[in-house]
Amino acid sequence: MTAGEKIFTVFNYLFMCLVIIVMLYPFLNVLAISLNESTDTVRGGIHIWPRAFTLDNYAVILRYDSLVTGFINSVLRTVIGTVLGLFVCSMVAYTLSRRDFQARKFVSTVIVLTMFFSGGLIPTYMLMRDLGLINTFAVYILPLLASAWNIIIIRSFMDGLPFALQESAKMDGANDFTIYWKIILPICKPVLATIALFIAVMQWNMWFDTYIYNSANASLTTLQYELMKILQNTATSAGIDSVRGGQGADLVNRVSPESVKMAISIVTIVPILLVYPFLQKYFVKGMTLGAVK
């Protein structure tokens, strides 16, 4: 390499290291505060390592018996919602990508319009009530099956595939579903992995639908909803006492809403961090190829 190329390489590595530090520091700071004693955290100066290590902040969260139920429901809705959402969105996208589908432009326009206009909260609640979805697990899955944004991304990816693949398969006697299932889907792994990550993150982080539709049914609670309630309860000393079952007199002085908030943040993002590395190699490729069209 020439002297200029060496200088550029050095500055390039330094810049990328700076980017890594900027990206990692907020997460490490939140983790350090969540593992630090609240009274010590008030002094400030906590960066990427806890100064006074403690697990009291996580102990407050784990004291809730409903967290186990919420965790199971969150995992179920994430897995089921992601699988069914991928299936529905990819089927719609496949139909819209077919050049022989005469109404593809009209249907695409209608789908895009749903991204700009909605019925609103009250009409949506009335619709869920009339469909009998209130206090049911299905309310977590059915309303979120079809996403206009996800359909558009998958369709853009499929538009870049040679239509000759479908024509040749049809000449060999394959029907539309066989073409979709055995030919198109295997080729679309990058974009499907990308959309799967989108749907999984959305389903995992959802709590408002639990509050609106299923708050009266403790067996259908979700992890995010329970963590939200913990955060509200720890805003007062009485809330902490209720969590501790009457043993919170001493812990009121050791646990603060800010520390519990950081612990809750770690609990909510760790599952996604564990899943992301397995999808990362598909994520960038899926977004890039889907955006070319």
Beta strands, then each sheet from edge to edge (+ up, - down):
end
